Amino acid sequence: MRLNPDFKLMRNGYEIRIANGLEALKRNTARLIERMYSSRGLFPYGQGESLDERNITVVACKGDCAVATLTLCLDVGAGLLADTLYRDEINAARIAGSRVCEITRLAMDPEHSSHETLAGMMQVLYVLARLTHQVTDVFIEVHPRHAGFYRRLLGYNVAGPERICPRVGAPAVLMHLCQHQLDTLIDKHAGRSDDDSRSFYRLFPPRSELEDIQRSLTNV
């Protein structure tokens, strides 16, 4: 499926874009990933790797500068990166009939840290995974100290034990979010200015606006 190369979603003064097909933005994003992971003493993450057709990289930009990014990896071809450590756990979802994907290469420049910007990238991720590719289950490997954030604010659950991730040379746990649960969280919290919960999904627009984003993203 071709995506609109001119797609832009404005959130909190940042442009949310798709890097696929945009060589300069891809290079800018790769430098951001290397800088953010190296600053935490991790191995350069994804250095030298090119995007293939199953990967869709979402980027938040300030002007021409990439300040935050994540990549959606669809379950085609060689499978998911998380299969290296957690194949049994992910295969259990596949056997049950789930359409799985994973979030990888998540990085954000702390000078531009913004919940609204991250929520904007997550909105595009939802449109791509749930509305466009009908994914039912999302997996992500995170450092154990970040697991609480994903559980409390994003609704993820721990799905695999702590292991050492060879790609970054650091501990990881596997986390999982059923998209049916995600739909429920969006319907409960999205667009509610009076929502005093800490749910990230209060920063989402109503479902109808997410469908508008999908039309803009896939209108080529």
Number of C-alpha atoms within 10 A of each C-alpha: 8 10 17 17 16 12 16 18 18 13 17 10 13 22 22 25 26 26 22 21 13 12 10 11 19 19 14 17 26 21 16 20 26 18 17 20 18 14 11 8 11 15 16 19 21 16 11 8 8 12 16 9 12 16 19 21 22 23 32 30 23 13 10 11 13 26 25 28 27 22 22 22 25 22 17 12 8 9 16 21 18 20 13 12 20 18 14 12 16 23 14 11 14 14 9 8 10 17 18 25 27 23 22 22 21 20 20 23 15 10 7 15 12 16 13 16 26 22 17 26 26 18 21 23 20 22 22 20 24 19 14 16 14 15 20 19 22 25 23 22 27 21 15 17 10 12 18 14 11 18 16 13 14 17 19 22 17 20 17 18 14 16 16 13 17 12 13 16 13 15 16 23 23 24 22 23 20 17 18 12 14 20 13 11 17 20 17 15 22 19 17 15 9 8 14 9 10 11 19 21 25 23 21 21 17 17 15 9 12 17 14 11 19 19 14 16 23 16 13 12
